[in-house]
Amino acid sequence: MQIPVAEDLFLNRSSQSSGSGSTVASPSTPSSTSSSGDLIELESQRECVLNMLLKLIVYPDAMETVIAVVGAVQAEGGDERWRKISRTLADVVIPLLASQKIRIKDKRSLDLVRALFATLAPGSLRPVDPLLEALLTSSVDLSNLEDVERWLGFVVVALPILTNQVIKVHFFVMLEAKVFA
């Protein structure tokens, strides 16, 4: 992970709270008030850092950090939270990929984007219509090599996702509807 604040909030603090074996006391005890306040503050800080990371996700270091954060959330066992973050991430990343804003300039960058999609919760890309629409409607300036590389990276990432998420017959029906609409 490249961003120490995110590492502290998502990896170090979660392992301390889960590894301590402590349980939250009843609300009437004084220690539970401070520990529940600490948990609320931790969640608030995590939410703030995650929102900032989503704004910076076009950069490889931020994307690498987001991958680690999503993995940490999944490891904590918060399935509902993992699904929510995955859906938000898909909603943010797909338009950025379609508009060639995510910097895919080498194999490492491409591998990061593929790893990002691999960390998403199952079903977070359903329906796949936004991904298919982004793939079919994205345009690229063929005279700009950097844009072409980014667009090809998007295609390389999107096609396996589409073929894995959708039954082939349904894929061709969707494709035909989008192309001839």
C-alpha positions, 0 to 999 in steps of 0.5 A: 500500500502506498498511502500510510493513512489508508494503511493505518485506518483499514489494515492496522486498526482493523487488525487491532480491533479484531485481534484484541478479542475484546467485546463491546460492553453493554451501553450502560458501562462507561467503557462502551461509550468511548469504544463505540465513539471510537468505532464511529470515528474510525468509520467516519475517517475510513469513509472520508479516506475512501472518498478521497481515494475514489477521487484519485483512482486514476493514478496507479498508487491510489488504485493500488491502495483502493485494491488493498482497502477493498481486500481489507474490508472483505477480510473483515467479513463485512459482506454488506460493506464490501458489496456497497464499496464494490458497487460504488467503485464500479460506478466510479471506475467504469465511466473513467475507463470509458473516457480514457481517464484512468492511466493505462500506460504499461502492463503494471497499470493494466494489471492494477485495473484487472486486479481492481475488478477482481477484488469487487464483490460478486454481483457488483457489476450486475447488471452489466448494461452500463459496462457494455454501454460504456464499451460500445459508446466510448470513442477514442482519438486515433491520432493520440497514442496515449488515448488509444492505449487507455482505450485498448486497456479498457477493452482488454479489461471489459471483455473478459468481465462481460463474457464471465458475467453474462450468458452468451445468448443474453450477451448477444441480445444485449449487444444487438439491442445496443448496436441497432438501437 
